[in-house]
């Protein structure tokens, strides 16, 4: 499935959550989608736990 289709499905889900559940449901769906994205990238091996704790520049001071 292409990224465009996945993005469209996510947009539709956010639209339904915002329409039927209000702004709070919209934020909840968006936050859970972001968490799912990060977990998915972690499980695929594209992301490592150290990436969150590494300084921006890799220079040691």
C-alpha positions in Angstrom: 0.0 0.0 0.0 1.4 3.3 -1.0 2.1 6.2 1.5 -0.5 8.3 -0.3 -3.2 5.8 0.4 -2.2 5.4 4.0 -2.2 9.1 4.4 -5.6 9.3 2.9 -7.0 6.7 5.3 -5.4 8.5 8.2 -7.0 11.7 7.1 -10.4 10.2 6.8 -10.1 8.6 10.2 -9.1 12.0 11.7 -12.0 13.6 9.9 -14.6 11.2 11.2 -13.1 11.5 14.8 -13.3 15.3 14.6 -16.8 15.3 13.2 -18.4 12.7 15.4 -16.3 13.1 18.6 -15.2 16.7 18.6 -11.8 18.2 18.9 -10.8 16.0 21.9 -11.4 12.8 19.9 -9.5 14.4 17.0 -6.4 14.9 19.2 -6.7 11.5 20.7 -6.8 9.8 17.3 -3.9 11.9 16.1 -1.8 11.1 19.2 -2.5 7.4 18.9 -1.6 7.5 15.2 1.7 9.1 16.0 2.5 6.5 18.7 1.5 3.7 16.3 3.8 5.2 13.6 6.8 5.4 15.9 6.2 1.8 17.2 5.8 0.5 13.7 9.1 2.2 12.6 10.8 0.7 15.7 9.5 -2.8 15.0 10.6 -2.6 11.3 14.1 -1.7 12.4 14.1 1.8 10.8 14.3 3.5 14.2 16.4 2.7 17.3 15.7 3.7 20.9 19.0 5.6 21.0 17.8 8.0 18.3 15.5 9.6 20.9 18.3 10.3 23.4 21.2 11.1 21.1 22.2 14.8 21.0 21.5 16.7 17.8 25.1 17.1 16.8 27.2 14.0 17.4 30.1 16.1 18.7 31.2 15.5 22.3 31.9 18.6 24.3 
